[in-house]
Amino acid sequence: MTDQAGTYQAEIELATTGHGHLQDITSQVAAVVEQSGVWVGVVHLFHVGSTASLGTIEFEPGLRRDLPALLDRLIPPSDQYGHEQAWHDGNGHSHLQATWLGPALSVPLAGGQLVLGTWQQIFHLECDVKPRQRRIVVTILGTPEP
């Protein structure tokens, strides 16, 4: 339940398969909201790390292919990135793609539910070239159920 200040915090852990792995995490976030007891407020999600991102999308097969493909066209793998020249780890583009989309997302809460459109889901996108164990910090601010 929430503390006296109306805050609740939990973590979601994910395993990814590598670059372009897009996961629908809406149900995991909704489960944290239910555990929190917050009725009206905001959910803030933060991906801990610099090579993955969060956002919303209609989580359907076409867009699940299109988003990673678009990022690869906009920011393709290359040995010309400064990060790649310094570290030679193959993921300079991963850092840039994740930065482009961002590590955080806020979603309003009303009636103890995420306020999302009918075709809007919360996603986690792995931009790194290797499978990873990921951690998302979920902070909920608001008032409990009346």
DSSP file (Angstrom, degrees, kcal/mol; ACC not computed):
  #  RESIDUE AA STRUCTURE BP1 BP2  ACC     N-H-->O    O-->H-N    N-H-->O    O-->H-N    TCO  KAPPA ALPHA  PHI   PSI    X-CA   Y-CA   Z-CA
    1    1 A M              0   0    0      0, 0.0    36,-0.2     0, 0.0    35,-0.1   0.000 360.0 360.0 360.0 168.8    0.0    0.0    0.0
    2    2 A T        -     0   0    0     34,-0.8     6,-0.2     1,-0.1   139,-0.1  -0.348 360.0-121.1 -74.4 155.9    1.0    3.6   -0.3
    3    3 A D    >   -     0   0    0      4,-2.2     3,-1.9     1,-0.1    -1,-0.1  -0.188  42.8 -82.2 -83.6-175.2    2.9    5.4    2.4
    4    4 A Q  T 3  S+     0   0    0      1,-0.3    -2,-0.1     2,-0.1    -1,-0.1   0.786 129.6  55.9 -61.3 -28.5    1.6    8.5    4.3
    5    5 A A  T 3  S-     0   0    0      2,-0.1    -1,-0.3   138,-0.0   137,-0.2   0.473 119.0-108.2 -84.5  -1.2    2.8   10.8    1.4
    6    6 A G  S <  S+     0   0    0     -3,-1.9   136,-2.3     1,-0.3     2,-0.3   0.805  76.0 130.6  80.7  28.8    0.8    8.9   -1.1
    7    7 A T  E     +A  141   0A   0    134,-0.2    -4,-2.2    -6,-0.1     2,-0.3  -0.878  31.2 179.1-117.9 151.0    3.7    7.2   -2.8
    8    8 A Y  E     -A  140   0A   0    132,-1.9   132,-3.4    -2,-0.3     2,-0.4  -0.989   6.2-169.2-145.3 139.8    4.4    3.6   -3.7
    9    9 A Q  E     +A  139   0A   0     -2,-0.3     2,-0.3   130,-0.2   130,-0.2  -0.997  14.6 152.1-137.8 138.9    7.4    2.1   -5.5
   10   10 A A  E     -A  138   0A   0    128,-2.3   128,-3.1    -2,-0.4     2,-0.4  -0.897  31.0-121.9-148.1 175.0    8.2   -1.3   -7.0
   11   11 A E  E     -A  137   0A   0     -2,-0.3     2,-0.5   126,-0.2   126,-0.2  -0.951   6.7-152.5-127.6 148.6   10.3   -2.8   -9.7
   12   12 A I  E     -A  136   0A   0    124,-2.6   124,-2.7    -2,-0.4     2,-0.4  -0.977  15.2-155.8-114.3 130.5    9.6   -4.8  -12.8
   13   13 A E  E     -A  135   0A   0     -2,-0.5     2,-0.3   122,-0.2   122,-0.2  -0.899  13.2-176.8-109.5 139.0   12.3   -7.2  -14.0
   14   14 A L  E     -A  134   0A   0    120,-2.3   120,-3.6    -2,-0.4     2,-0.5  -0.959  20.7-146.1-132.2 147.9   12.6   -8.3  -17.6
   15   15 A A  E     -A  133   0A   0     -2,-0.3     2,-0.3   118,-0.2   118,-0.2  -0.957  24.0-163.4-107.6 134.2   14.8  -10.6  -19.6
   16   16 A T        -     0   0    0    116,-2.9   116,-0.2    -2,-0.5     3,-0.1  -0.781  23.3-142.7-116.0 162.6   15.4   -9.5  -23.2
   17   17 A T        -     0   0    0      1,-0.4     2,-0.3    -2,-0.3    -1,-0.1   0.444  59.6 -93.5-101.8  -2.0   16.7  -11.4  -26.2
   18   18 A G  S >  S+     0   0    0    112,-0.3     3,-2.1   114,-0.1    -1,-0.4  -0.762  79.3  14.6 122.7-168.8   18.8   -8.5  -27.7
   19   19 A H  T 3  S+     0   0    0      1,-0.3   108,-0.2    -2,-0.3     3,-0.1  -0.067 124.7  10.9 -49.4 126.0   18.5   -5.7  -30.2
   20   20 A G  T 3  S+     0   0    0    106,-2.7     2,-0.7     1,-0.3    -1,-0.3   0.424  80.3 149.0  88.4   0.0   15.0   -4.9  -31.2
   21   21 A H    <   -     0   0    0     -3,-2.1   105,-2.5   105,-0.4     2,-0.5  -0.575  26.9-168.9 -72.7 112.3   13.2   -7.0  -28.6
   22   22 A L  E     -E  125   0B   0     -2,-0.7     2,-0.4   103,-0.2   103,-0.2  -0.896   3.5-171.9-107.2 126.0    9.9   -5.2  -28.0
   23   23 A Q  E     -E  124   0B   0    101,-2.7   101,-2.1    -2,-0.5     2,-0.7  -0.956  24.1-132.5-123.8 138.2    7.8   -6.3  -25.0
   24   24 A D  E     +E  123   0B   0     -2,-0.4    99,-0.2    99,-0.2     3,-0.2  -0.791  28.8 171.2 -83.5 114.8    4.3   -5.3  -23.9
   25   25 A I     >  +     0   0    0     97,-2.5     4,-2.3    -2,-0.7     5,-0.2   0.209  41.9 111.0-110.4  13.9    4.6   -4.5  -20.1
   26   26 A T  H  > S+     0   0    0     96,-0.7     4,-2.7     1,-0.2     5,-0.2   0.905  78.0  49.4 -56.2 -45.8    1.2   -3.0  -19.7
   27   27 A S  H  > S+     0   0    0      1,-0.2     4,-1.9     2,-0.2    -1,-0.2   0.873 110.1  50.9 -66.8 -35.3   -0.1   -5.9  -17.6
   28   28 A Q  H  > S+     0   0    0      2,-0.2     4,-1.6     1,-0.2    -1,-0.2   0.908 112.3  46.8 -66.1 -40.3    3.0   -5.9  -15.3
   29   29 A V  H  X S+     0   0    0     -4,-2.3     4,-2.3     1,-0.2    -2,-0.2   0.921 110.7  52.3 -66.5 -42.9    2.5   -2.1  -14.7
   30   30 A A  H  X S+     0   0    0     -4,-2.7     4,-2.4     1,-0.2    -1,-0.2   0.868 106.6  54.3 -60.4 -36.9   -1.3   -2.6  -14.1
   31   31 A A  H  X S+     0   0    0     -4,-1.9     4,-2.1     2,-0.2    -1,-0.2   0.893 107.9  49.0 -65.0 -39.5   -0.4   -5.3  -11.5
   32   32 A V  H  X S+     0   0    0     -4,-1.6     4,-1.8     2,-0.2    -2,-0.2   0.906 109.6  52.7 -65.3 -40.9    1.9   -2.8   -9.6
   33   33 A V  H  X>S+     0   0    0     -4,-2.3     4,-1.1     1,-0.2     5,-0.6   0.931 109.1  49.4 -59.3 -45.6   -0.9   -0.2   -9.7
   34   34 A E  H  <5S+     0   0    0     -4,-2.4     3,-0.5     1,-0.2    -1,-0.2   0.913 110.4  50.2 -60.7 -43.2   -3.3   -2.7   -8.2
   35   35 A Q  H  <5S+     0   0    0     -4,-2.1    -1,-0.2     1,-0.2    -2,-0.2   0.828 105.1  59.9 -62.4 -32.0   -0.8   -3.5   -5.4
   36   36 A S  H  <5S-     0   0    0     -4,-1.8   -34,-0.8    -3,-0.2    -1,-0.2   0.806  92.1-142.0 -70.8 -30.4   -0.3    0.2   -4.7
   37   37 A G  T  <5 +     0   0    0     -4,-1.1   108,-1.4    -3,-0.5     2,-0.3   0.544  47.7 149.1  76.6   6.3   -3.9    0.9   -3.8
   38   38 A V  E   < -B  144   0A   0     -5,-0.6    -1,-0.3   106,-0.2     3,-0.1  -0.591  24.5-178.6 -76.6 133.8   -3.6    4.3   -5.5
   39   39 A W  E     +     0   0A   0    104,-3.4    73,-3.1     1,-0.3     2,-0.4   0.824  69.2  18.2-100.4 -43.5   -6.9    5.4   -7.0
   40   40 A V  E    S+B  143   0A   0    103,-1.5   103,-2.5    70,-0.2    -1,-0.3  -0.999  95.1  68.1-133.9 130.2   -6.1    8.8   -8.6
   41   41 A G  E    S-BC 142 109A   0     68,-1.5    68,-2.9    -2,-0.4     2,-0.3  -0.953  73.4 -59.3 165.2-143.2   -2.6    9.9   -9.5
   42   42 A V  E     -BC 141 108A   0     99,-2.7    99,-2.5    -2,-0.3     2,-0.5  -0.997  25.1-144.3-143.3 143.6    0.3    9.2  -11.9
   43   43 A V  E     -BC 140 107A   0     64,-3.2    64,-2.6    -2,-0.3     2,-0.5  -0.941  16.8-163.6-105.7 125.3    2.6    6.2  -12.6
   44   44 A H  E     -BC 139 106A   0     95,-3.4    95,-2.9    -2,-0.5     2,-0.4  -0.952   3.8-165.6-111.2 127.2    6.1    7.1  -13.4
   45   45 A L  E     -BC 138 105A   0     60,-3.4    60,-2.0    -2,-0.5     2,-0.4  -0.915   5.6-176.0-111.9 136.2    8.3    4.4  -15.1
   46   46 A F  E     -BC 137 104A   0     91,-2.0    91,-2.7    -2,-0.4     2,-0.5  -0.975  18.4-143.5-136.2 122.3   12.0    4.6  -15.4
   47   47 A H  E     -B  136   0A   0     56,-3.2     2,-0.9    -2,-0.4    89,-0.2  -0.726  18.1-139.2 -82.0 124.7   14.3    2.1  -17.2
   48   48 A V  E     +B  135   0A   0     87,-2.5    87,-0.5    -2,-0.5     2,-0.2  -0.765  69.5  47.4 -87.9 107.2   17.6    1.7  -15.3
   49   49 A G  S    S-     0   0    0     -2,-0.9     3,-0.3    85,-0.1    -2,-0.1  -0.675  79.5-109.2 140.1 164.8   20.3    1.6  -17.9
   50   50 A S  S    S+     0   0    0     -2,-0.2    49,-0.2     1,-0.2    48,-0.2   0.302 100.2  58.5-111.4   9.3   21.4    3.4  -21.0
   51   51 A T  S    S+     0   0    0     47,-0.1    76,-1.9    46,-0.1    77,-1.0   0.005  95.6  57.3-132.2  33.0   20.6    1.0  -23.9
   52   52 A A  E     -F  126   0B   0     -3,-0.3     2,-0.3    74,-0.2    74,-0.2  -0.960  61.5-157.7-150.2 166.3   16.8    0.4  -23.6
   53   53 A S  E     -F  125   0B   0     72,-2.1    72,-2.6    -2,-0.3     2,-0.3  -0.901   8.8-138.6-145.0 169.4   13.7    2.6  -23.7
   54   54 A L  E     +F  124   0B   0     48,-1.8     2,-0.3    -2,-0.3    70,-0.2  -0.913  34.7 125.7-127.7 154.0   10.0    2.9  -22.7
   55   55 A G  E     -F  123   0B   0     68,-1.6    68,-3.1    -2,-0.3     2,-0.4  -0.968  49.3 -86.6-177.6-168.7    7.0    4.3  -24.5
   56   56 A T  E     +F  122   0B   0     -2,-0.3     2,-0.3    66,-0.2    66,-0.2  -0.944  44.4 149.2-124.1 150.1    3.5    3.6  -25.7
   57   57 A I  E     -F  121   0B   0     64,-2.1    64,-2.8    -2,-0.4     2,-0.9  -0.970  57.2 -89.9-162.8 161.1    2.4    2.0  -29.0
   58   58 A E        -     0   0    0     -2,-0.3     2,-2.2    62,-0.2     5,-0.2  -0.806  48.0-139.3 -78.1 111.6   -0.4   -0.1  -30.4
   59   59 A F        +     0   0    0     -2,-0.9    -1,-0.1    60,-0.1   -35,-0.1  -0.477  52.4 132.2 -82.9  76.7    1.3   -3.4  -29.7
   60   60 A E     >  -     0   0    0     -2,-2.2     4,-2.4     1,-0.1     3,-0.3  -0.861  70.0-100.5-125.0 160.3    0.5   -5.3  -32.9
   61   61 A P  H  > S+     0   0    0      0, 0.0     4,-1.3     0, 0.0     5,-0.2   0.824 116.8  51.8 -54.1 -40.6    2.8   -7.3  -35.2
   62   62 A G  H  > S+     0   0    0      1,-0.2     4,-2.7     2,-0.2     3,-0.4   0.951 115.0  40.2 -62.7 -49.3    3.3   -4.6  -37.9
   63   63 A L  H  > S+     0   0    0     -3,-0.3     4,-2.5     1,-0.2    -1,-0.2   0.816 108.1  62.4 -70.7 -29.4    4.3   -1.9  -35.5
   64   64 A R  H  < S+     0   0    0     -4,-2.4    -1,-0.2     1,-0.2    -2,-0.2   0.823 114.3  35.8 -63.9 -29.2    6.4   -4.4  -33.4
   65   65 A R  H  X S+     0   0    0     -4,-1.3     4,-1.7    -3,-0.4    -2,-0.2   0.857 116.5  54.5 -83.7 -41.5    8.5   -4.9  -36.6
   66   66 A D  H  X S+     0   0    0     -4,-2.7     4,-2.9    -5,-0.2     5,-0.2   0.878 101.2  55.3 -65.9 -42.0    8.3   -1.3  -37.8
   67   67 A L  H  X S+     0   0    0     -4,-2.5     4,-2.3     1,-0.2     5,-0.2   0.958 112.4  40.2 -62.6 -53.2    9.6    0.5  -34.7
   68   68 A P  H  > S+     0   0    0      0, 0.0     4,-2.1     0, 0.0    -1,-0.2   0.897 116.9  51.5 -61.6 -36.8   12.9   -1.3  -34.4
   69   69 A A  H  X S+     0   0    0     -4,-1.7     4,-1.6     2,-0.2    -2,-0.2   0.905 109.0  50.2 -65.7 -40.6   13.3   -1.2  -38.2
   70   70 A L  H  X S+     0   0    0     -4,-2.9     4,-2.6     1,-0.2     5,-0.2   0.927 110.2  49.8 -62.2 -45.0   12.7    2.5  -38.2
   71   71 A L  H  X S+     0   0    0     -4,-2.3     4,-3.2     1,-0.2    -1,-0.2   0.888 108.5  53.0 -61.9 -38.1   15.3    3.1  -35.5
   72   72 A D  H  < S+     0   0    0     -4,-2.1    -1,-0.2     1,-0.2    -2,-0.2   0.817 111.2  46.8 -67.4 -29.4   17.8    1.0  -37.4
   73   73 A R  H  < S+     0   0    0     -4,-1.6    -2,-0.2    -3,-0.2    -1,-0.2   0.895 118.0  41.3 -75.8 -40.2   17.3    3.2  -40.5
   74   74 A L  H  < S+     0   0    0     -4,-2.6    -2,-0.2     1,-0.3    -3,-0.2   0.898 135.1  17.7 -72.6 -40.7   17.6    6.4  -38.5
   75   75 A I  S  < S-     0   0    0     -4,-3.2    -1,-0.3    -5,-0.2    -2,-0.1  -0.707  86.7-175.6-133.7  78.6   20.5    5.3  -36.3
   76   76 A P        -     0   0    0      0, 0.0    -3,-0.1     0, 0.0    -4,-0.1  -0.306  38.0 -85.6 -77.9 159.1   22.1    2.3  -37.9
   77   77 A P        +     0   0    0      0, 0.0     2,-0.3     0, 0.0    14,-0.1  -0.370  62.7 158.8 -56.1 140.1   25.0    0.2  -36.5
   78   78 A S    >   -     0   0    0     -3,-0.1     3,-0.6    12,-0.0    14,-0.2  -0.966  50.8-138.2-164.1 147.1   28.3    1.9  -37.4
   79   79 A D  T 3  S+     0   0    0     -2,-0.3     9,-0.1     1,-0.2    -1,-0.0   0.349  94.8  80.0 -88.4   7.5   31.9    1.9  -36.3
   80   80 A Q  T 3   +     0   0    0      4,-0.1    -1,-0.2     5,-0.0     2,-0.1   0.589  64.6 105.1 -89.6 -12.1   31.9    5.7  -36.8
   81   81 A Y  S <> S-     0   0    0     -3,-0.6     4,-2.2     1,-0.1     5,-0.2  -0.432  77.0-126.5 -69.4 144.0   30.1    6.6  -33.6
   82   82 A G  H  > S+     0   0    0      1,-0.2     4,-1.8     2,-0.2     5,-0.2   0.873 110.7  54.7 -57.3 -39.2   32.4    8.1  -30.9
   83   83 A H  H  > S+     0   0    0      1,-0.2     4,-2.7     2,-0.2     5,-0.4   0.914 108.8  48.2 -61.4 -41.8   31.2    5.5  -28.4
   84   84 A E  H  > S+     0   0    0      1,-0.2     4,-2.2     2,-0.2    -2,-0.2   0.891 110.0  51.3 -67.0 -39.4   32.1    2.7  -30.8
   85   85 A Q  H  < S+     0   0    0     -4,-2.2    -1,-0.2     1,-0.2    -2,-0.2   0.825 116.2  42.2 -67.0 -30.8   35.6    4.2  -31.5
   86   86 A A  H  < S+     0   0    0     -4,-1.8    -2,-0.2    -5,-0.2    -1,-0.2   0.884 132.5  17.3 -81.6 -39.9   36.2    4.4  -27.7
   87   87 A W  H  < S-     0   0    0     -4,-2.7    -3,-0.2    -5,-0.2    -2,-0.2   0.669  76.3-149.7-113.0 -21.4   34.8    1.0  -26.6
   88   88 A H     <  +     0   0    0     -4,-2.2    -4,-0.1    -5,-0.4    -3,-0.1   0.864  54.2 130.7  52.4  41.2   34.6   -1.2  -29.7
   89   89 A D  S    S-     0   0    0     -6,-0.2    -1,-0.1    -5,-0.0    -5,-0.1   0.349  71.8-119.2-108.3   5.4   31.6   -3.0  -28.1
   90   90 A G  S    S+     0   0    0     -6,-0.1     3,-0.1     1,-0.1     4,-0.1   0.551  89.2  94.2  76.9   6.7   29.2   -2.8  -31.1
   91   91 A N     >  +     0   0    0      1,-0.1     4,-1.8     2,-0.1     5,-0.2   0.120  34.7 113.4-125.0  26.0   26.5   -0.8  -29.3
   92   92 A G  H  > S+     0   0    0      1,-0.2     4,-1.7   -14,-0.2     5,-0.1   0.923  86.4  48.6 -57.3 -43.7   27.1    2.8  -30.1
   93   93 A H  H  > S+     0   0    0      1,-0.2     4,-2.8     2,-0.2    -1,-0.2   0.819 104.6  61.0 -66.0 -30.1   23.8    2.9  -32.0
   94   94 A S  H  > S+     0   0    0      2,-0.2     4,-2.3     1,-0.2    -1,-0.2   0.919 104.7  47.3 -62.8 -44.4   22.1    1.2  -29.1
   95   95 A H  H  X S+     0   0    0     -4,-1.8     4,-2.2     1,-0.2    -1,-0.2   0.917 114.4  47.0 -62.0 -43.9   22.9    4.1  -26.8
   96   96 A L  H  X S+     0   0    0     -4,-1.7     4,-2.3     2,-0.2    -2,-0.2   0.901 111.8  49.4 -68.7 -41.1   21.7    6.6  -29.4
   97   97 A Q  H  X S+     0   0    0     -4,-2.8     4,-1.9     2,-0.2     5,-0.2   0.929 112.7  47.7 -62.5 -44.8   18.5    4.8  -30.2
   98   98 A A  H  X S+     0   0    0     -4,-2.3     4,-3.0     1,-0.2    -2,-0.2   0.892 112.5  49.2 -64.3 -39.1   17.6    4.4  -26.5
   99   99 A T  H  < S+     0   0    0     -4,-2.2    -1,-0.2   -49,-0.2    -2,-0.2   0.895 106.6  56.7 -65.7 -39.4   18.4    8.1  -25.9
  100  100 A W  H  < S+     0   0    0     -4,-2.3    -2,-0.2     1,-0.2    -1,-0.2   0.913 118.0  32.3 -58.3 -45.2   16.2    9.1  -28.9
  101  101 A L  H  < S-     0   0    0     -4,-1.9    -2,-0.2    -5,-0.1    -1,-0.2   0.845 111.7-132.0 -83.5 -35.4   13.2    7.3  -27.4
  102  102 A G     <  -     0   0    0     -4,-3.0   -48,-1.8    -5,-0.2    -3,-0.1   0.052   9.2-105.6  99.2 153.8   14.0    8.0  -23.7
  103  103 A P  S    S+     0   0    0      0, 0.0   -56,-3.2     0, 0.0     2,-0.3   0.442  90.1  62.3 -93.1  -1.4   14.2    5.9  -20.5
  104  104 A A  E     +C   46   0A   0    -58,-0.2     2,-0.3   -50,-0.2   -58,-0.2  -0.879  48.2 178.4-133.9 157.7   11.0    7.2  -18.8
  105  105 A L  E     -C   45   0A   0    -60,-2.0   -60,-3.4    -2,-0.3     2,-0.4  -0.975  12.1-155.1-154.1 140.0    7.3    7.4  -19.2
  106  106 A S  E     -C   44   0A   0     -2,-0.3   -62,-0.2   -62,-0.2    -2,-0.0  -0.972  11.4-175.6-119.2 137.7    4.4    8.8  -17.1
  107  107 A V  E     -C   43   0A   0    -64,-2.6   -64,-3.2    -2,-0.4     9,-0.1  -0.998  23.7-122.9-131.8 131.6    0.8    7.5  -17.3
  108  108 A P  E     -C   42   0A   0      0, 0.0     7,-2.6     0, 0.0     2,-0.4  -0.328  19.5-143.9 -71.2 157.0   -2.1    9.0  -15.4
  109  109 A L  E     +CD  41 114A   0    -68,-2.9   -68,-1.5     5,-0.2     2,-0.3  -0.965  20.9 171.1-119.4 138.4   -4.3    6.9  -13.1
  110  110 A A  E >  S- D   0 113A   0      3,-2.3     3,-1.5    -2,-0.4   -70,-0.2  -0.970  72.1  -1.0-145.3 131.9   -8.0    7.3  -12.6
  111  111 A G  T 3  S-     0   0    0     -2,-0.3   -71,-0.2     1,-0.3   -72,-0.1   0.807 128.9 -60.4  60.3  30.0  -10.3    5.0  -10.7
  112  112 A G  T 3  S+     0   0    0    -73,-3.1     2,-0.3     1,-0.2    -1,-0.3   0.617 116.6 107.7  74.7  13.0   -7.3    2.8   -9.9
  113  113 A Q  E <  S-D  110   0A   0     -3,-1.5    -3,-2.3   -74,-0.4    -1,-0.2  -0.911  77.2-104.0-124.6 148.9   -6.7    2.1  -13.6
  114  114 A L  E     -D  109   0A   0     -2,-0.3     2,-1.1    -5,-0.2    -5,-0.2  -0.484  33.4-129.4 -63.0 136.5   -4.0    3.2  -16.1
  115  115 A V        +     0   0    0     -7,-2.6     2,-0.3    -2,-0.2    -1,-0.1  -0.776  52.1 145.5 -93.1  95.3   -5.5    5.9  -18.4
  116  116 A L        -     0   0    0     -2,-1.1     5,-0.0    -9,-0.1    -9,-0.0  -0.936  50.0-104.9-129.2 150.8   -4.5    4.5  -21.8
  117  117 A G    >   -     0   0    0     -2,-0.3     3,-1.8     1,-0.1    -1,-0.0  -0.245  42.0 -98.7 -68.3 164.5   -6.3    4.6  -25.2
  118  118 A T  T 3  S+     0   0    0      1,-0.3    -1,-0.1   -60,-0.0    -2,-0.0   0.857 124.7  31.2 -52.4 -41.1   -8.0    1.5  -26.5
  119  119 A W  T 3  S+     0   0    0    -61,-0.1     2,-0.6     2,-0.0    -1,-0.3   0.023  97.9 108.6-108.6  25.9   -5.1    0.5  -28.7
  120  120 A Q    <   +     0   0    0     -3,-1.8     2,-0.3   -62,-0.2   -62,-0.2  -0.916  39.0 170.5-113.4 119.9   -2.3    2.0  -26.5
  121  121 A Q  E     - F   0  57B   0    -64,-2.8   -64,-2.1    -2,-0.6     2,-0.5  -0.864  35.0-112.8-122.6 159.4    0.0   -0.3  -24.6
  122  122 A I  E     - F   0  56B   0     -2,-0.3   -97,-2.5   -66,-0.2   -96,-0.7  -0.786  39.1-166.8 -91.7 129.6    3.2    0.4  -22.6
  123  123 A F  E     -EF  24  55B   0    -68,-3.1   -68,-1.6    -2,-0.5     2,-0.4  -0.834  21.7-153.5-119.2 157.3    6.4   -1.1  -24.2
  124  124 A H  E     -EF  23  54B   0   -101,-2.1  -101,-2.7    -2,-0.3     2,-0.5  -0.998  18.6-161.7-119.5 128.9   10.0   -1.8  -23.3
  125  125 A L  E     -EF  22  53B   0    -72,-2.6   -72,-2.1    -2,-0.4     2,-0.6  -0.957  10.0-145.6-117.4 122.3   12.4   -1.8  -26.2
  126  126 A E  E     + F   0  52B   0   -105,-2.5  -106,-2.7    -2,-0.5  -105,-0.4  -0.755  22.1 171.8 -82.9 122.2   15.8   -3.4  -25.9
  127  127 A C        +     0   0    0    -76,-1.9   -75,-0.2    -2,-0.6  -108,-0.2   0.576  45.7 100.7-104.3 -15.2   18.3   -1.5  -28.0
  128  128 A D  S    S-     0   0    0    -77,-1.0  -109,-0.2     2,-0.1     4,-0.1  -0.279  76.2-126.0 -72.6 160.4   21.5   -3.2  -26.9
  129  129 A V  S    S+     0   0    0   -111,-0.2    -1,-0.1  -110,-0.1   -38,-0.0   0.575  88.8  58.5 -83.2 -10.3   23.1   -5.9  -29.1
  130  130 A K  S    S-     0   0    0   -112,-0.1  -112,-0.3     1,-0.0    -2,-0.1  -0.838  95.2 -94.6-118.2 154.0   23.1   -8.6  -26.3
  131  131 A P        -     0   0    0      0, 0.0     2,-0.3     0, 0.0  -114,-0.2  -0.399  52.0-171.2 -60.0 145.2   20.4  -10.2  -24.2
  132  132 A R        -     0   0    0   -116,-0.2  -116,-2.9    -4,-0.1     2,-0.6  -0.954  31.9-125.2-139.9 156.5   20.0   -8.4  -20.9
  133  133 A Q  E     -A   15   0A   0     -2,-0.3     2,-0.3  -118,-0.2  -118,-0.2  -0.935  42.4-161.5 -96.1 124.5   18.3   -8.6  -17.6
  134  134 A R  E     -A   14   0A   0   -120,-3.6  -120,-2.3    -2,-0.6     2,-0.4  -0.795  15.2-156.2-117.1 153.8   16.5   -5.3  -17.2
  135  135 A R  E     -AB  13  48A   0    -87,-0.5   -87,-2.5    -2,-0.3     2,-0.5  -0.994   4.5-169.8-130.3 129.4   15.0   -3.3  -14.3
  136  136 A I  E     -AB  12  47A   0   -124,-2.7  -124,-2.6    -2,-0.4     2,-0.5  -0.982  15.2-144.9-119.9 123.5   12.2   -0.8  -14.5
  137  137 A V  E     -AB  11  46A   0    -91,-2.7   -91,-2.0    -2,-0.5     2,-0.6  -0.778  13.0-160.6 -88.8 126.4   11.4    1.3  -11.4
  138  138 A V  E     -AB  10  45A   0   -128,-3.1  -128,-2.3    -2,-0.5     2,-0.5  -0.940   9.0-176.4-111.0 116.0    7.7    2.0  -11.0
  139  139 A T  E     -AB   9  44A   0    -95,-2.9   -95,-3.4    -2,-0.6     2,-0.5  -0.960   5.4-165.0-115.7 127.0    6.8    5.0   -8.8
  140  140 A I  E     -AB   8  43A   0   -132,-3.4  -132,-1.9    -2,-0.5     2,-0.4  -0.948   5.0-174.5-116.7 127.1    3.2    5.8   -8.2
  141  141 A L  E     +AB   7  42A   0    -99,-2.5   -99,-2.7    -2,-0.5     2,-0.3  -0.964  36.6  75.2-118.9 133.6    2.1    9.1   -6.7
  142  142 A G  E    S- B   0  41A   0   -136,-2.3  -101,-0.2    -2,-0.4    -2,-0.0  -0.995  73.3 -53.2 162.7-164.5   -1.5    9.8   -5.8
  143  143 A T  E     - B   0  40A   0   -103,-2.5  -104,-3.4    -2,-0.3  -103,-1.5  -0.835  50.5-114.0-110.0 145.9   -4.4    9.3   -3.4
  144  144 A P  E     - B   0  38A   0      0, 0.0  -106,-0.2     0, 0.0  -107,-0.1  -0.181  49.9 -69.2 -73.0 169.4   -5.7    5.9   -2.2
  145  145 A E              0   0    0   -108,-1.4  -107,-0.0     1,-0.2     0, 0.0  -0.302 360.0 360.0 -57.0 135.9   -9.2    4.5   -3.0
  146  146 A P              0   0    0      0, 0.0    -1,-0.2     0, 0.0     0, 0.0   0.509 360.0 360.0 -66.6 360.0  -11.9    6.5   -1.2
